[in-house]
Amino acid sequence: MIYLDNAATTPVDPKVLEAMLPYFCEEYGNAESLHTKGQNARMAVDTAREIIAKVLNCQATEIIFTSGGTESNNLAIFGATRANVKKGRHLIVSSIEHSSVREPFNKLEEEGFEITQIKVDKEGFVNPADIATAIRPDTILVSVMYANNEIGTLEPIAEIGKICREKNIIFHTDACQAADSQMLDVKKLQVDMLTLNASKIYGPKGAGALYVKHGIKISPQILGSSHEMGIRAGTHNVPGIVGLGKALELAVIDQDKKSAHLTALRDKFIKGILEKIPNSQLNGPNPFDPKYATTPCPRLPNNTNFTFKGVEGPDLLLQLDNLGIYISTGAACNIPGSKPSNVLTAIGISKESIQSSVRMTLGKTTSEADIDHVLEVLPRLIEKMRTRI
């Protein structure tokens, strides 16, 4: 088995599972209960909050636990917008956001908010100057993802954050894909809200967090109790929270070294595919572009996205699945038969080419032997599929 769909979800790290296990059957108390079992659970939640706060360089009380990235994004967007509606009704978002950001903005537009969607270039980059130009006196929120889940583009978050800070505009970033390999210091990034998801960093599904800077007004979207500083009601998912904390703690250990290893594998993979498969195209920033000769290519170290002309992406996925190689045709949250990828559309890929595109994302279990095997199998398979047509 070769798993190349780590952008969709990652396997739980054994060390994360080990940390979580006691909170299922031994320390099973409700973190709000005052007895010993409850307080043991509360201590575990507080410890996870402290771990995350240390990584983000923020205060523990600025971390809100949620059920995952989707809820965190919804809470950030709906919560901040509705709490600050008296200041204005204008919002700014990039054209390549995940659906859990895009759909809340669409809903707010239906409710009468005015949305400015910032276009990206052919590599998927947002130009900070476009953000500055789009800001108006009634702008209350800007949301731009840190790293794109489909093409791996790393956005200039700190530059955008500086602009928003100078204009006193709330700035949110979805950092779900970036958390395993990128710096998360919220002060250096100059963000007011930041989304995390455990399942993208070798933690459990169903656990996430939202950083909300002190002073930022945000309305709760789930009501029923005073959990999470009154912002998010509901009994704490103690095992999931513990898993998120442990996963993020592990993510930052030797992060540069791990990223360099993945980058080397990614580049070998990209080079091999472009050399061995005619009429193939890399989507997103190309590390072999001469402009990145002296500076790191601003692309996630584990991300590749290709268009193979004359091949249907879903068909290729199934053919590889039969061989024990697991990839995706794009964001896992997209419904089969839905509209073409908004990300690939935004960078100028035609509808026909989008149908021929697949995403292959590496992980910490990916080996050089895995890459060699796929580079041996994939060219022959694509040639066969093209001949069949």
N, C-alpha and C positions, 0 to 999 in steps of 0.2 A: 504494500500500500504506500502510495506517495500522496500526501495531502498538501495541496497547493491552493487552499481556500481559507487562509488564516485571516483575511480581511473580514470574512463573514463571522467566524468564531474561531477561537483557539482551544486546544485541549487544556484541561485544568492541570496546572503544575502539581506534581506529587507533594511538594512542600506546602502548597496552598491547601490541598485536600487535607493534609495532616493537621494543619492549623484549624480547619473548619470542623473536623469530625467531632470533637468534644461537645460542640454546641447543638448537635442533633439529639443525642440520647442521654448525655451526662449533665451538661450545663444548659438545660433546656428552658430555663426560666424566662419570663417576660421581662425585658429590660426596664420596664416601668414599675415592676413590683418592688416592694420595699423589703421583702425577706431576702435571705442569703442567696437563694437561687436566682432571684431577680437581679440582685446587685452584682453577682458574678457575671451575668449577661451584660449588665450596664457597663461594667469595667471593660469587657471585651469590645463593646461598641465605642467607648471612649478612647481605648487604645488605638483602634483602627482610625478613628477620627484624627488622633494626634499624629499617626504615621502619615496620613494623607496630607495633613496640614504642613508637616515638615517638608515633604516633597514639593508642595506647591508654594512654600515660603509664605504661609498665611496663618491666621489664627484658627484654632480648632473650631470655634463657634461660627466660622464662615463656611463650614462644610455641611451640606445637607444631603443625607442619604436618601436614595430613590430606588426604584425597581430596575433602573438601567438607563442607557443613553437616551432612549426615546422619551421617557418621562422627564429626564433632566432637561432636555431641549424644550419640551412643551412647557415645563415649569418656568424656565428662563424666559421664554418668549411671551407666553400668555401672562405670566406673573408680573414681569417688569412692565409690559405694555399697559396692562389694566391698572396697575398701581400708579402709573405716571401719566395717565391719559389727560389730566388737566394741563400738562405741559405741552401737549401736542398730539398729533395723530399721524405723524409721518415716520415710516420705518425704512431701513435700508438692509438689503440682503444680497448675497452673491448669487449668481445664476447656476452654481454647481453644488448647492447644498444637498445634504441627505434629506430624504423625504420627511424625516421627523422634525426638520427645520422648515422645509419648503411648505408642507401642508399647514402648519400653524399660521404661517404668513398668508397663505391663500385664504384661510378661514378669517383672519383678521381683516383682509381686504373685503371680504363679503360683509363684514360688520361695519365697514365704512372707513377703515384706516387706509391711508395712501401708501403704497409700497413702491420704492425705487429698487429695481433689480440691476445690480452692477454686472456688466458683461466681463468676460475673461478673454485672455488672448488664446492662441492656438495650443499653448501648453497648459492652459488652465489657471494662469496667474491673474489675480486681482491686482489692479494698479491702485496703490494707495491714493494717488492723486484723484482718481475717479471717485473715491469715497469722499475726499475733501470737497470736491465740486458738488456732490450730491447732497451734502448736509445743508439743512435749512434751519431757520429759527425754531420751527415746530418739530424737528427731528428728535425722537426720544430713544431710539434703539438702532444699533448696527449689529448684524450677526454675520460673521465670516468664519468658515471652518478652518481649523489649523492645518489639517492634512486631508486631502481628498480620498475618499474610500474607494473610488474606482480607478483613478489614474495616478494616485500617489503624490500629486503636487503639494508642496509645502508652501503655504501662503505667508506673506510678510506681516505676520500678526503684530509684532512689536511696532512696526511703522504705522499700521492702521490704528493700533492702540494709542499711540502718541497723538495722532490726529484727533481721535475721539476724546481723549483726556483733555486736550487743549480747548475743545469745543463743549466740554461738559456733557458729552453724549454717552449713554450706557453702551458698553461694548461687550458682546458675548461671542465666545468661540466654542465650537464643538471640537473637543480634543480627543475624541474616542480613538481615532486611528493613530494619533500622534503619541499617545501616552507611553507606549512601549519603547520608543526610540528617541524622543525629542525632549528638550528642556521644558519644564512645566512651571517655572518660577513666575507666578502671576504678577509680581512686581516688575520684573524685566519685560514680560509680555505686555504689561499695561492693560490687562483685561479686567472687567468688572464681574464677569460670570464665565465659568469654564465647566464644560461637561466631560464626565468620565464614565466609562463602561467597563466593568470587570471582565466580561467575556472576550474583550479584544486584547487582554494582557495576561492570558493564561489563568484567569480567575473564573468564578462561576457565572452562569447566566442568571439574569434576574437581580443583579446588584449593580448599582451605579451611584454616582454622586454629582452634586452641583456645587461649585464654589460660587458664593455670592459675597462680594466685598461689603464690609460693614458700611452702612450709610445708603446702600442701594435699596430702594423700596421695591418689594416684591409681594404680590398677593398669592396666598395659598390656592392651589387648584384642587386639592383633595382635602375635604373638611371632615372633622369628626373628633379631633383631640388636639392636644397641644404638643405633640411630638415634634422633634427637629426644629426647635426654637419657634414653634407655632407655624411653621411654613409648610410642613408635609405631615399629614395625619396618617396613622396606621401603625400597627405593631411592627417593631423592628425585625427585619430578616437578619437575625444575629449571625447565623453561619455565613450568609452571603456577604454581610458587611465585614466580617472577619476575613473572608476570602479576598475581598476587594483590597483591604488594607495590606494583606500579605503579598498579594500579586503586585501591587504598586511598589512595595518595599523591595521585592525581588527585581522589578523592572529597572530600577535605577542603579543596581549593583553592576559595576563594570559595563555600564550602558554604552559608552563609546566603543569599547572593544567588541561587544556583541553586535553593535550596528555596523562596524567596519567589516566584520565577518560576513554578515548578511549582504552588505553592499557588494562585496567581492563575488558572492554567489549570484546575486542579482545581475551584475554586469556580465558575468560569464554566460548566464542564461540569455540575456538580451543579445549579446554578441553572437552567440551560437545560433539563435533563432533567425536573426536578420541575415546571417551568412548562409545558413543551410536551407532556409525556406524562401523561395522566390515569391515576390508579390506579398511580402509581409510588412507590416507597419507597426511601429511602436507608438502608442498614444500617450501623451503627456511628455514631461521633460525627458530628453535623451542624454544620458550621461556621457555619450561619445560625441556630442555636439562640441565643436571647437571652443565655443564660448564658456564651456565648463572645464576647460583644460587646466586652469589655475585655481578654480574655486569649486567646492563640492556641488554636485548637481542637486538642486532643491527638490528631491524626490524621496519618498519613503524608501528605506533600505530594503524592504521586502516586497515592493510592489512592481508588477509588470502588467501591462494591458496591451494586447495585440489585435490587429485586424488582419485576417488571412483571407485575401480576396478569393471569391469563388467557393467559400466554405460557410455553411450555416453554423453559427456559434452553438446553438442548442444541440445540433447533431454531433458536433465535435465533442461537446461535453459528455454526451452519452457514450460515444465511441471510446473516449478515454476512461470513463467510468467502468466500462467492461474490462479494461486493462488494469484496473486498480489505481488509476490516477485521477484525483479529484480536483476539479477546477470550478470556475463559475463563469456565467455570461455577464456578470455585473453585480450590482448591489443585491444582497440576499433578500432585502426587504421589498424589492420590486415584485409585483404580482405578475406571473406568467401571462403573456398576452397583453400587457399594459403598454403604454406609450414607450417609444424608444428612449433610451437613457438620456436624461436631461443633461448629464455631464458631457457625454460624447457629442450631443447635439450642440451644446454651448461652445465646444472647441472647434466646431466646423466639420465634424464627421457626418457624411451623408447617411440617410436612413438605411440604404443598402449596405454600406460599410459597417454600420452599427450592428446589423444582423450577422455580420461576419466577425464580430469582435468577442474576445474572451479575456477574462482577468485571471491571472495566476499569481498568487501571493504566497511567499515563502514564510517559514516560521523557524523557531529555534530548534525544531527537530529535523529540519531540512538538511540533508547532507550533500556533499559534492557528488557522491554516487547517485543520489536522486536526480540531480540536475543532469548528469551524464546520461542517465537512463531515459529521461524525458527527451533530451536532445537526440537520442538515437531513435526513439519511437515516433515522436511527433512529426518529423519531416516525412517519413514513409507513410504515415497515416493520412496526412494532409494531401500528399501526392495521389494516394489511392482515392480519396474523397473527391478530388478535383477531376480525376480521370473518369470516375463514375458519372459525373455530371456531363 
